Amino acid sequence: MKIINVIRTIAIATTSFLLCGSLSAQVTGTGPLVAPAGNDVSDSVTIGSTMPYQVTGDITMHDLISQGALTASHFTWTVPTGGTLHNSLGIGAPLATDTSVSVNWTALGAQTVTTTEVPQAALGHPAFTCVANTQTLNVTVLTRPTIVWNGVSPAGGCGVAGTTVNIPITLNGTGQFQIYYKIQYETLAGVISTPVDNSVTPFTTGTYQNGTQNINLTYAIPAGNYGTYTVMVNQIADRISTKSGILSQATDIPAANYVIYSYPTPVTSPITHIKNL
C-alpha cells in the first residue's frame, strides 16, 4: 500500500509540475523589444556577455524529496546555438542538480535557453518515468552600441564665443544611451583646462528607443573664450550593454576627436586720409 500511495503522489506531482514549471531571467527594462509571437518570456543581451539564468524547482517534487521518495531533481539545460553553457560562476559545465547557470553569448540574433526538470527516484522506490515539460526562454543577442560624429570637424570659428554650439552625434543600439566624454579647452596661449568631464558620470539620453538616434550634445562657450575645444569620447553604453556588463571597444567610439575653434571676429578699422607730405 505504501508503494501504491507513493506512485499516486508522484502522478499528481507530475501533473502539478507540467502546469507550474517556470524559467526566469534578468529584466531587460522598458523598451520596444518584445518576445516573439506565441511566447510570453524573452531576454535581450549584448554579444560577448555572460548572463545568469535560473529555474525554480517544482514545489511538489521538493516535498517528495523531503519525504524520501525522490532524490534531488536534475535539470537538463541546453543552448542550441549561439552560446556556451556554464555553471552559475561562469566557469565549467553546470552540474546536473544546478538550478542556476550562465551562458556566454557568442552569436548575434534570436537564440534560446531551455531546461527540463528530471526528478530522480530514491533507492528502493519505483523509477520516475513521467516526462516533464521543457521551458524555453527566447534571447535576442544584440551588437554593442556605437557612437560616431554626425558633423564635420573642425567646427566653430569666429563669433562662437558667447554662444551655445552643437556637437552632432549618431548613436546606434538600444537607448537609453550613456555617453562618457569630456571637453578639453586650450587657450590661444596654450593653457589647458577641462570644463566638461563626463568620463565618470555619463550624459544619459532621455528616450528608450531601439535603433539609430541622431542627437546634439551642446556646450555654451563663455564670452571672450578663444582657443580650441576638443571633444573626446571615452565610452558608449546602452541599457542592454549596461545590464550585460559589456564595455565598449575602440571600434565603437570615434577614432578621432571632435574639434571646435573659437576665434574673435575681426573688426576692420575705418579708413583714414593720410596727408600728403
Contacts in CASP RR format, 6 or more apart in sequence:
PFRMAT RR
TARGET T0000
AUTHOR 0000-0000-0000
METHOD contacts of the structure
MODEL  1
MKIINVIRTIAIATTSFLLCGSLSAQVTGTGPLVAPAGNDVSDSVTIGST
MPYQVTGDITMHDLISQGALTASHFTWTVPTGGTLHNSLGIGAPLATDTS
VSVNWTALGAQTVTTTEVPQAALGHPAFTCVANTQTLNVTVLTRPTIVWN
GVSPAGGCGVAGTTVNIPITLNGTGQFQIYYKIQYETLAGVISTPVDNSV
TPFTTGTYQNGTQNINLTYAIPAGNYGTYTVMVNQIADRISTKSGILSQA
TDIPAANYVIYSYPTPVTSPITHIKNL
3 125 0 8 1.000
3 126 0 8 1.000
6 69 0 8 1.000
6 125 0 8 1.000
6 126 0 8 1.000
7 126 0 8 1.000
9 64 0 8 1.000
9 69 0 8 1.000
10 64 0 8 1.000
10 69 0 8 1.000
10 70 0 8 1.000
10 119 0 8 1.000
10 126 0 8 1.000
10 128 0 8 1.000
10 130 0 8 1.000
11 130 0 8 1.000
12 60 0 8 1.000
13 58 0 8 1.000
13 60 0 8 1.000
13 61 0 8 1.000
13 63 0 8 1.000
13 64 0 8 1.000
13 119 0 8 1.000
14 130 0 8 1.000
14 132 0 8 1.000
16 58 0 8 1.000
16 59 0 8 1.000
16 60 0 8 1.000
17 58 0 8 1.000
17 60 0 8 1.000
17 61 0 8 1.000
17 117 0 8 1.000
17 119 0 8 1.000
17 132 0 8 1.000
17 133 0 8 1.000
18 132 0 8 1.000
18 133 0 8 1.000
20 58 0 8 1.000
20 59 0 8 1.000
21 55 0 8 1.000
21 56 0 8 1.000
21 57 0 8 1.000
21 58 0 8 1.000
21 117 0 8 1.000
21 132 0 8 1.000
21 133 0 8 1.000
21 135 0 8 1.000
22 55 0 8 1.000
22 56 0 8 1.000
22 135 0 8 1.000
23 41 0 8 1.000
23 53 0 8 1.000
23 54 0 8 1.000
23 55 0 8 1.000
23 113 0 8 1.000
23 115 0 8 1.000
23 135 0 8 1.000
23 136 0 8 1.000
23 137 0 8 1.000
24 41 0 8 1.000
24 53 0 8 1.000
24 54 0 8 1.000
24 55 0 8 1.000
24 56 0 8 1.000
25 41 0 8 1.000
25 43 0 8 1.000
25 51 0 8 1.000
25 53 0 8 1.000
25 113 0 8 1.000
25 137 0 8 1.000
25 139 0 8 1.000
26 43 0 8 1.000
26 51 0 8 1.000
26 52 0 8 1.000
26 243 0 8 1.000
27 243 0 8 1.000
28 42 0 8 1.000
28 43 0 8 1.000
28 44 0 8 1.000
28 239 0 8 1.000
28 240 0 8 1.000
28 243 0 8 1.000
29 208 0 8 1.000
29 239 0 8 1.000
29 243 0 8 1.000
30 208 0 8 1.000
31 174 0 8 1.000
31 208 0 8 1.000
31 210 0 8 1.000
32 208 0 8 1.000
32 209 0 8 1.000
32 210 0 8 1.000
33 42 0 8 1.000
33 44 0 8 1.000
33 140 0 8 1.000
33 174 0 8 1.000
33 210 0 8 1.000
34 42 0 8 1.000
35 41 0 8 1.000
35 42 0 8 1.000
35 138 0 8 1.000
36 42 0 8 1.000
36 110 0 8 1.000
36 138 0 8 1.000
39 136 0 8 1.000
39 138 0 8 1.000
41 137 0 8 1.000
41 138 0 8 1.000
42 137 0 8 1.000
42 138 0 8 1.000
42 139 0 8 1.000
42 140 0 8 1.000
43 51 0 8 1.000
43 137 0 8 1.000
43 138 0 8 1.000
43 139 0 8 1.000
43 140 0 8 1.000
44 139 0 8 1.000
44 140 0 8 1.000
44 142 0 8 1.000
44 174 0 8 1.000
44 240 0 8 1.000
45 51 0 8 1.000
45 105 0 8 1.000
45 139 0 8 1.000
45 140 0 8 1.000
45 141 0 8 1.000
45 142 0 8 1.000
45 240 0 8 1.000
45 243 0 8 1.000
45 244 0 8 1.000
46 105 0 8 1.000
46 141 0 8 1.000
46 142 0 8 1.000
46 143 0 8 1.000
46 144 0 8 1.000
46 240 0 8 1.000
46 241 0 8 1.000
46 244 0 8 1.000
46 245 0 8 1.000
46 246 0 8 1.000
47 105 0 8 1.000
47 106 0 8 1.000
47 107 0 8 1.000
47 108 0 8 1.000
47 141 0 8 1.000
47 142 0 8 1.000
47 143 0 8 1.000
47 144 0 8 1.000
47 246 0 8 1.000
48 104 0 8 1.000
48 105 0 8 1.000
48 106 0 8 1.000
48 244 0 8 1.000
48 246 0 8 1.000
49 104 0 8 1.000
49 105 0 8 1.000
49 241 0 8 1.000
49 244 0 8 1.000
49 245 0 8 1.000
49 246 0 8 1.000
50 86 0 8 1.000
50 90 0 8 1.000
50 102 0 8 1.000
50 103 0 8 1.000
50 104 0 8 1.000
50 105 0 8 1.000
51 102 0 8 1.000
51 103 0 8 1.000
51 105 0 8 1.000
51 244 0 8 1.000
52 88 0 8 1.000
52 100 0 8 1.000
52 101 0 8 1.000
52 102 0 8 1.000
53 100 0 8 1.000
53 101 0 8 1.000
53 102 0 8 1.000
53 103 0 8 1.000
53 113 0 8 1.000
53 137 0 8 1.000
54 88 0 8 1.000
54 99 0 8 1.000
54 100 0 8 1.000
54 101 0 8 1.000
55 75 0 8 1.000
55 99 0 8 1.000
55 115 0 8 1.000
55 117 0 8 1.000
55 135 0 8 1.000
56 99 0 8 1.000
57 73 0 8 1.000
57 99 0 8 1.000
57 117 0 8 1.000
58 73 0 8 1.000
58 117 0 8 1.000
58 119 0 8 1.000
58 132 0 8 1.000
61 70 0 8 1.000
61 73 0 8 1.000
61 117 0 8 1.000
61 119 0 8 1.000
64 70 0 8 1.000
64 119 0 8 1.000
65 71 0 8 1.000
65 72 0 8 1.000
65 73 0 8 1.000
68 122 0 8 1.000
68 125 0 8 1.000
69 121 0 8 1.000
69 122 0 8 1.000
69 125 0 8 1.000
70 119 0 8 1.000
70 120 0 8 1.000
70 121 0 8 1.000
70 122 0 8 1.000
70 125 0 8 1.000
70 128 0 8 1.000
71 120 0 8 1.000
71 121 0 8 1.000
71 122 0 8 1.000
72 97 0 8 1.000
72 120 0 8 1.000
73 97 0 8 1.000
73 117 0 8 1.000
73 118 0 8 1.000
73 119 0 8 1.000
73 120 0 8 1.000
74 96 0 8 1.000
74 97 0 8 1.000
74 117 0 8 1.000
74 118 0 8 1.000
74 119 0 8 1.000
74 120 0 8 1.000
75 94 0 8 1.000
75 96 0 8 1.000
75 97 0 8 1.000
75 98 0 8 1.000
75 99 0 8 1.000
75 115 0 8 1.000
75 116 0 8 1.000
75 117 0 8 1.000
75 118 0 8 1.000
76 115 0 8 1.000
76 116 0 8 1.000
76 118 0 8 1.000
77 85 0 8 1.000
77 94 0 8 1.000
77 98 0 8 1.000
77 101 0 8 1.000
77 113 0 8 1.000
77 114 0 8 1.000
77 115 0 8 1.000
78 85 0 8 1.000
78 113 0 8 1.000
78 114 0 8 1.000
78 115 0 8 1.000
79 85 0 8 1.000
79 103 0 8 1.000
79 111 0 8 1.000
79 112 0 8 1.000
79 113 0 8 1.000
79 114 0 8 1.000
80 111 0 8 1.000
80 112 0 8 1.000
80 114 0 8 1.000
81 107 0 8 1.000
81 111 0 8 1.000
82 105 0 8 1.000
82 106 0 8 1.000
82 107 0 8 1.000
82 111 0 8 1.000
82 141 0 8 1.000
83 103 0 8 1.000
83 104 0 8 1.000
83 105 0 8 1.000
83 106 0 8 1.000
83 107 0 8 1.000
83 111 0 8 1.000
84 103 0 8 1.000
84 104 0 8 1.000
84 106 0 8 1.000
85 93 0 8 1.000
85 94 0 8 1.000
85 101 0 8 1.000
85 102 0 8 1.000
85 103 0 8 1.000
86 92 0 8 1.000
86 93 0 8 1.000
86 94 0 8 1.000
86 101 0 8 1.000
86 102 0 8 1.000
86 103 0 8 1.000
86 104 0 8 1.000
87 93 0 8 1.000
87 94 0 8 1.000
87 95 0 8 1.000
87 98 0 8 1.000
87 100 0 8 1.000
87 101 0 8 1.000
87 102 0 8 1.000
88 94 0 8 1.000
88 98 0 8 1.000
88 100 0 8 1.000
88 101 0 8 1.000
88 102 0 8 1.000
89 102 0 8 1.000
90 102 0 8 1.000
90 104 0 8 1.000
94 101 0 8 1.000
103 113 0 8 1.000
103 139 0 8 1.000
105 111 0 8 1.000
105 139 0 8 1.000
105 141 0 8 1.000
107 141 0 8 1.000
108 141 0 8 1.000
108 142 0 8 1.000
108 143 0 8 1.000
109 140 0 8 1.000
109 141 0 8 1.000
109 142 0 8 1.000
110 138 0 8 1.000
110 139 0 8 1.000
110 140 0 8 1.000
111 138 0 8 1.000
111 139 0 8 1.000
111 140 0 8 1.000
111 141 0 8 1.000
112 136 0 8 1.000
112 137 0 8 1.000
112 138 0 8 1.000
112 139 0 8 1.000
113 136 0 8 1.000
113 137 0 8 1.000
113 139 0 8 1.000
114 134 0 8 1.000
114 135 0 8 1.000
114 136 0 8 1.000
114 137 0 8 1.000
115 134 0 8 1.000
115 135 0 8 1.000
116 132 0 8 1.000
116 133 0 8 1.000
116 134 0 8 1.000
116 135 0 8 1.000
117 132 0 8 1.000
118 128 0 8 1.000
118 132 0 8 1.000
119 128 0 8 1.000
119 130 0 8 1.000
119 132 0 8 1.000
120 128 0 8 1.000
121 127 0 8 1.000
121 128 0 8 1.000
142 173 0 8 1.000
142 174 0 8 1.000
142 240 0 8 1.000
143 173 0 8 1.000
144 241 0 8 1.000
144 246 0 8 1.000
144 248 0 8 1.000
144 249 0 8 1.000
144 252 0 8 1.000
145 171 0 8 1.000
145 172 0 8 1.000
145 173 0 8 1.000
145 174 0 8 1.000
145 175 0 8 1.000
145 177 0 8 1.000
145 236 0 8 1.000
145 237 0 8 1.000
145 238 0 8 1.000
145 240 0 8 1.000
145 241 0 8 1.000
145 248 0 8 1.000
145 252 0 8 1.000
146 171 0 8 1.000
146 172 0 8 1.000
146 173 0 8 1.000
146 236 0 8 1.000
146 248 0 8 1.000
146 251 0 8 1.000
146 252 0 8 1.000
146 253 0 8 1.000
147 169 0 8 1.000
147 170 0 8 1.000
147 171 0 8 1.000
147 172 0 8 1.000
147 177 0 8 1.000
147 179 0 8 1.000
147 233 0 8 1.000
147 236 0 8 1.000
147 252 0 8 1.000
147 253 0 8 1.000
147 254 0 8 1.000
148 169 0 8 1.000
148 170 0 8 1.000
148 254 0 8 1.000
149 167 0 8 1.000
149 168 0 8 1.000
149 169 0 8 1.000
149 170 0 8 1.000
149 254 0 8 1.000
149 258 0 8 1.000
150 168 0 8 1.000
150 169 0 8 1.000
150 170 0 8 1.000
150 214 0 8 1.000
151 168 0 8 1.000
151 258 0 8 1.000
153 256 0 8 1.000
153 257 0 8 1.000
153 258 0 8 1.000
153 259 0 8 1.000
153 260 0 8 1.000
154 259 0 8 1.000
154 260 0 8 1.000
154 261 0 8 1.000
155 165 0 8 1.000
155 258 0 8 1.000
155 259 0 8 1.000
155 260 0 8 1.000
155 261 0 8 1.000
156 165 0 8 1.000
156 260 0 8 1.000
156 261 0 8 1.000
156 262 0 8 1.000
157 260 0 8 1.000
157 261 0 8 1.000
157 262 0 8 1.000
157 263 0 8 1.000
158 263 0 8 1.000
158 264 0 8 1.000
158 265 0 8 1.000
158 266 0 8 1.000
159 262 0 8 1.000
159 263 0 8 1.000
159 264 0 8 1.000
159 265 0 8 1.000
160 221 0 8 1.000
160 260 0 8 1.000
160 261 0 8 1.000
160 262 0 8 1.000
161 221 0 8 1.000
161 222 0 8 1.000
161 223 0 8 1.000
161 224 0 8 1.000
161 225 0 8 1.000
161 226 0 8 1.000
161 262 0 8 1.000
161 264 0 8 1.000
162 220 0 8 1.000
162 221 0 8 1.000
162 222 0 8 1.000
162 223 0 8 1.000
162 224 0 8 1.000
162 225 0 8 1.000
163 220 0 8 1.000
163 221 0 8 1.000
164 218 0 8 1.000
164 219 0 8 1.000
164 220 0 8 1.000
164 221 0 8 1.000
165 218 0 8 1.000
165 219 0 8 1.000
165 220 0 8 1.000
165 221 0 8 1.000
165 260 0 8 1.000
166 216 0 8 1.000
166 217 0 8 1.000
166 218 0 8 1.000
167 216 0 8 1.000
167 217 0 8 1.000
167 218 0 8 1.000
167 219 0 8 1.000
167 231 0 8 1.000
167 258 0 8 1.000
167 260 0 8 1.000
168 214 0 8 1.000
168 215 0 8 1.000
168 216 0 8 1.000
169 179 0 8 1.000
169 214 0 8 1.000
169 215 0 8 1.000
169 216 0 8 1.000
169 217 0 8 1.000
170 212 0 8 1.000
170 213 0 8 1.000
170 214 0 8 1.000
171 177 0 8 1.000
171 179 0 8 1.000
171 205 0 8 1.000
171 212 0 8 1.000
171 213 0 8 1.000
171 214 0 8 1.000
171 215 0 8 1.000
171 236 0 8 1.000
171 238 0 8 1.000
172 211 0 8 1.000
172 212 0 8 1.000
172 213 0 8 1.000
173 210 0 8 1.000
173 211 0 8 1.000
173 212 0 8 1.000
173 238 0 8 1.000
173 240 0 8 1.000
174 209 0 8 1.000
174 210 0 8 1.000
174 211 0 8 1.000
174 238 0 8 1.000
174 239 0 8 1.000
174 240 0 8 1.000
175 205 0 8 1.000
175 207 0 8 1.000
175 208 0 8 1.000
175 209 0 8 1.000
175 210 0 8 1.000
175 211 0 8 1.000
175 213 0 8 1.000
175 238 0 8 1.000
175 239 0 8 1.000
176 204 0 8 1.000
176 205 0 8 1.000
176 206 0 8 1.000
176 207 0 8 1.000
176 208 0 8 1.000
176 238 0 8 1.000
176 239 0 8 1.000
177 204 0 8 1.000
177 205 0 8 1.000
177 213 0 8 1.000
177 236 0 8 1.000
177 237 0 8 1.000
177 238 0 8 1.000
178 202 0 8 1.000
178 203 0 8 1.000
178 204 0 8 1.000
178 235 0 8 1.000
178 236 0 8 1.000
178 237 0 8 1.000
178 238 0 8 1.000
178 242 0 8 1.000
179 198 0 8 1.000
179 202 0 8 1.000
179 203 0 8 1.000
179 204 0 8 1.000
179 205 0 8 1.000
179 217 0 8 1.000
179 233 0 8 1.000
179 236 0 8 1.000
180 198 0 8 1.000
180 199 0 8 1.000
180 200 0 8 1.000
180 202 0 8 1.000
180 233 0 8 1.000
180 234 0 8 1.000
180 235 0 8 1.000
180 236 0 8 1.000
180 237 0 8 1.000
181 196 0 8 1.000
181 198 0 8 1.000
181 199 0 8 1.000
181 202 0 8 1.000
181 203 0 8 1.000
181 217 0 8 1.000
181 231 0 8 1.000
181 232 0 8 1.000
181 233 0 8 1.000
181 234 0 8 1.000
182 194 0 8 1.000
182 196 0 8 1.000
182 197 0 8 1.000
182 198 0 8 1.000
182 199 0 8 1.000
182 231 0 8 1.000
182 232 0 8 1.000
182 234 0 8 1.000
183 194 0 8 1.000
183 195 0 8 1.000
183 196 0 8 1.000
183 197 0 8 1.000
183 219 0 8 1.000
183 229 0 8 1.000
183 230 0 8 1.000
183 231 0 8 1.000
183 232 0 8 1.000
184 192 0 8 1.000
184 193 0 8 1.000
184 194 0 8 1.000
184 229 0 8 1.000
184 230 0 8 1.000
184 232 0 8 1.000
185 192 0 8 1.000
185 193 0 8 1.000
185 194 0 8 1.000
185 195 0 8 1.000
185 225 0 8 1.000
185 227 0 8 1.000
185 228 0 8 1.000
185 229 0 8 1.000
185 230 0 8 1.000
186 192 0 8 1.000
186 227 0 8 1.000
186 228 0 8 1.000
186 230 0 8 1.000
187 225 0 8 1.000
187 226 0 8 1.000
187 227 0 8 1.000
188 226 0 8 1.000
188 227 0 8 1.000
195 219 0 8 1.000
196 219 0 8 1.000
199 234 0 8 1.000
199 235 0 8 1.000
202 235 0 8 1.000
202 237 0 8 1.000
203 217 0 8 1.000
205 213 0 8 1.000
205 215 0 8 1.000
207 213 0 8 1.000
208 239 0 8 1.000
217 231 0 8 1.000
219 229 0 8 1.000
219 260 0 8 1.000
221 229 0 8 1.000
221 260 0 8 1.000
221 262 0 8 1.000
224 264 0 8 1.000
225 262 0 8 1.000
226 262 0 8 1.000
226 263 0 8 1.000
226 264 0 8 1.000
227 261 0 8 1.000
227 262 0 8 1.000
227 263 0 8 1.000
228 259 0 8 1.000
228 260 0 8 1.000
228 261 0 8 1.000
228 262 0 8 1.000
229 259 0 8 1.000
229 260 0 8 1.000
229 261 0 8 1.000
229 262 0 8 1.000
230 257 0 8 1.000
230 258 0 8 1.000
230 259 0 8 1.000
230 260 0 8 1.000
231 257 0 8 1.000
231 258 0 8 1.000
231 259 0 8 1.000
231 260 0 8 1.000
232 257 0 8 1.000
233 253 0 8 1.000
233 254 0 8 1.000
234 253 0 8 1.000
235 247 0 8 1.000
235 248 0 8 1.000
235 253 0 8 1.000
236 248 0 8 1.000
236 252 0 8 1.000
236 253 0 8 1.000
237 247 0 8 1.000
237 248 0 8 1.000
241 247 0 8 1.000
241 248 0 8 1.000
END
